[in-house]
Amino acid sequence: MALQMIRPGDEGYEQLRDTFAHQGSPARIARAATAADVAEAIALAGREGLPIAVRSGGHSAAGLSTNDGGLVIDLSPMNAVELLGDDLVRVGTGAHWGDVAAALAPHGLAVSSGDTVSVGVGGLLLGGGIGWMVRKHGLALDHVVAAEVVTAAGDIVRASAEENPDLFWAIRGGGGNLGIVTSFELRATRESDITFARATYDAADTEAVIKGWRDLMRTADDGLTTTLQLYPAFGEDMPPTVGILAAYAGADPAAVEPLLGLGKLLDSEVTVKPYAEVLEEAALVPGWLPIVRNRFADELTDELVDDLLAWKDRVPMMYVELRAVGGAMARVPAEATAFAHRDAEIMLLTVVLGSPADHVPVREEFEAVWRVLEPHTSGAYVNFFSEPTQADLEAAYPAATRARLAAVKAAYDPANLFRGNVNILPAE
Ligand SMILES: Cc1cc2nc3c(=O)[nH]c(=O)nc-3n(C[C@H](O)[C@H](O)[C@H](O)COP(=O)(O)OP(=O)(O)OC[C@H]3O[C@@H](n4cnc5c(N)ncnc54)[C@H](O)[C@@H]3O)c2cc1C
């Protein structure tokens, strides 16, 4: 079948122009159903001089999967999830992680991905994939066995440990810089039930809850993956709170019990459910465009906690999340993939809620908060940026990783056709 091309005014254009958080007005949207379609779309962009935006699930906080006046290559038709063997699964990059979890569940299999149903396979996996079993099974990208990639030249190649191993290394963490990935072969893990806990604490106990959580996680079983959330007040009726979400791989409520006794508990819930039901839907208030920034920290020190608590309220609508990492993620050597930050104890994520107009008066304070936090941190996760800067790129990719990515980029995309991402320039 011919490549489906949608232009402004065509049926479907209004549904496809925008992404999760961003509005776009592309000149064309190519709905790619095969790798050959992707190659054809790349060739068309070259002929017509259109900048390319590649889209899997459309959840880029930076709006990188749509554009104005360019070509969007929409991979959502490539969403098959096929079991190839015992635990080997081929997943189209246009699939959503909720689809993957649902398709694998009847086989007693799962791939640790992220926390959200509608996030796409492509974007999450190319950057890392910090999911509900990251401490037990590592990043989503640690499960990749092979990938099909369409290069800037339009070649359809396979990347694995044996075939194009430089490309295989680079696509595991290097984002969309190297080519358009149309499918991944993943080694799934045998998991079914998850014990999932939600605890909400009084904000008066914030410091005790954070430090208690950190101390518990330092000795926790790798089966336990948790995040801690600091919610700002939402009007007078909803005061600030501290939340903990915990996922224990297995049916064992006792494994999450200690997380319910860290302060004055306002509410809690413990359920045992299939992994596929742990993933949740996410929605954004219309008009909001959150400012998203993150860093890893090798250690959640008392000083980092103290500075965070002393400064965070300067930005009133800022949500803060601390994700405990380590475990299996830390057991992969830093140089094995283009995701280098294996030694982190936590990822610190800040999300300033509201519209662009709401952000204007808090911009300076937001930067001031990060000037205080930054010295406590080391490295960053490429998938949680709304306005990636050169400093963010350098935090995500340490110098040695950057140099190696630039060399692979020079081999596979020397003209930097794929620059709608946290962009690595090809080595000269
Ligand atoms: C609500 C929400 C929850 C999230 N939760 C998590 C989480 O729990 N864990 C986590 O690790 N991350 C999480 N993320 C971050 C997420 O990993 C990134 O936003 C990721 O880029 C989304 O992937 P996507 O395919 O949906 O995005 P897209 O917007 O489609 O793509 C993102 C980027 O990747 C490029 N790209 C996408 N697909 C391809 C491809 N096949 N080939 C080449 N380049 C491609 C795009 O050009 C773009 O630059 C979350 C994001 C949101 C908005």
Ligand as a Chemical Component Dictionary entry (heavy atoms), coordinates in Angstrom:
data_LIG
# 
_chem_comp.id                   LIG 
_chem_comp.type                 NON-POLYMER 
_chem_comp.pdbx_formal_charge   0 
_chem_comp.three_letter_code    LIG 
# 
loop_
_chem_comp_atom.comp_id 
_chem_comp_atom.atom_id 
_chem_comp_atom.alt_atom_id 
_chem_comp_atom.type_symbol 
_chem_comp_atom.charge 
_chem_comp_atom.model_Cartn_x 
_chem_comp_atom.model_Cartn_y 
_chem_comp_atom.model_Cartn_z 
_chem_comp_atom.pdbx_ordinal 
LIG C1  C1  C 0 2.968  11.510 31.178 1  
LIG C2  C2  C 0 4.369  11.038 30.971 2  
LIG C3  C3  C 0 4.862  10.021 31.772 3  
LIG C4  C4  C 0 6.162  9.556  31.576 4  
LIG N1  N1  N 0 6.633  8.546  32.379 5  
LIG C5  C5  C 0 7.863  8.057  32.165 6  
LIG C6  C6  C 0 8.366  6.988  32.960 7  
LIG O1  O1  O 0 7.695  6.497  33.867 8  
LIG N2  N2  N 0 9.613  6.538  32.699 9  
LIG C7  C7  C 0 10.385 7.054  31.720 10 
LIG O2  O2  O 0 11.504 6.575  31.509 11 
LIG N3  N3  N 0 9.955  8.073  30.965 12 
LIG C8  C8  C 0 8.714  8.592  31.172 13 
LIG N4  N4  N 0 8.279  9.647  30.434 14 
LIG C9  C9  C 0 9.194  10.279 29.488 15 
LIG C10 C10 C 0 9.178  9.533  28.167 16 
LIG O3  O3  O 0 10.110 8.469  28.218 17 
LIG C11 C11 C 0 9.590  10.481 27.031 18 
LIG O4  O4  O 0 8.701  11.553 26.956 19 
LIG C12 C12 C 0 9.657  9.716  25.708 20 
LIG O5  O5  O 0 10.407 10.468 24.791 21 
LIG C13 C13 C 0 8.267  9.480  25.151 22 
LIG O6  O6  O 0 8.297  8.586  24.085 23 
LIG P1  P1  P 0 7.207  8.721  22.935 24 
LIG O7  O7  O 0 7.518  7.720  21.913 25 
LIG O8  O8  O 0 5.844  8.753  23.537 26 
LIG O9  O9  O 0 7.525  10.186 22.462 27 
LIG P2  P2  P 0 7.698  10.977 21.034 28 
LIG O10 O10 O 0 7.228  12.325 21.412 29 
LIG O11 O11 O 0 6.953  10.242 19.979 30 
LIG O12 O12 O 0 9.216  10.900 20.800 31 
LIG C14 C14 C 0 10.157 11.432 21.712 32 
LIG C15 C15 C 0 11.491 11.680 21.023 33 
LIG O13 O13 O 0 12.020 10.476 20.485 34 
LIG C16 C16 C 0 12.137 10.535 19.066 35 
LIG N5  N5  N 0 11.610 9.278  18.550 36 
LIG C17 C17 C 0 10.437 8.710  18.918 37 
LIG N6  N6  N 0 10.304 7.522  18.328 38 
LIG C18 C18 C 0 11.390 7.344  17.549 39 
LIG C19 C19 C 0 11.815 6.292  16.698 40 
LIG N7  N7  N 0 11.086 5.200  16.559 41 
LIG N8  N8  N 0 12.988 6.425  16.036 42 
LIG C20 C20 C 0 13.741 7.542  16.198 43 
LIG N9  N9  N 0 13.389 8.566  17.002 44 
LIG C21 C21 C 0 12.214 8.465  17.683 45 
LIG C22 C22 C 0 11.258 11.707 18.669 46 
LIG O14 O14 O 0 11.667 12.284 17.473 47 
LIG C23 C23 C 0 11.429 12.640 19.847 48 
LIG O15 O15 O 0 12.643 13.335 19.747 49 
LIG C24 C24 C 0 6.991  10.138 30.594 50 
LIG C25 C25 C 0 6.500  11.191 29.811 51 
LIG C26 C26 C 0 5.199  11.637 29.987 52 
LIG C27 C27 C 0 4.683  12.778 29.166 53 
# 
loop_
_chem_comp_bond.comp_id 
_chem_comp_bond.atom_id_1 
_chem_comp_bond.atom_id_2 
_chem_comp_bond.value_order 
_chem_comp_bond.pdbx_ordinal 
LIG C1  C2  SING 1  
LIG C2  C3  SING 2  
LIG C2  C26 DOUB 3  
LIG C3  C4  DOUB 4  
LIG C4  N1  SING 5  
LIG C4  C24 SING 6  
LIG N1  C5  DOUB 7  
LIG C5  C6  SING 8  
LIG C5  C8  SING 9  
LIG C6  O1  DOUB 10 
LIG C6  N2  SING 11 
LIG N2  C7  SING 12 
LIG C7  O2  DOUB 13 
LIG C7  N3  SING 14 
LIG N3  C8  DOUB 15 
LIG C8  N4  SING 16 
LIG N4  C9  SING 17 
LIG N4  C24 SING 18 
LIG C9  C10 SING 19 
LIG C10 O3  SING 20 
LIG C10 C11 SING 21 
LIG C11 O4  SING 22 
LIG C11 C12 SING 23 
LIG C12 O5  SING 24 
LIG C12 C13 SING 25 
LIG C13 O6  SING 26 
LIG O6  P1  SING 27 
LIG P1  O7  DOUB 28 
LIG P1  O8  SING 29 
LIG P1  O9  SING 30 
LIG O9  P2  SING 31 
LIG P2  O10 DOUB 32 
LIG P2  O11 SING 33 
LIG P2  O12 SING 34 
LIG O12 C14 SING 35 
LIG C14 C15 SING 36 
LIG C15 O13 SING 37 
LIG C15 C23 SING 38 
LIG O13 C16 SING 39 
LIG C16 N5  SING 40 
LIG C16 C22 SING 41 
LIG N5  C17 SING 42 
LIG N5  C21 SING 43 
LIG C17 N6  DOUB 44 
LIG N6  C18 SING 45 
LIG C18 C19 SING 46 
LIG C18 C21 DOUB 47 
LIG C19 N7  SING 48 
LIG C19 N8  DOUB 49 
LIG N8  C20 SING 50 
LIG C20 N9  DOUB 51 
LIG N9  C21 SING 52 
LIG C22 O14 SING 53 
LIG C22 C23 SING 54 
LIG C23 O15 SING 55 
LIG C24 C25 DOUB 56 
LIG C25 C26 SING 57 
LIG C26 C27 SING 58 
# 
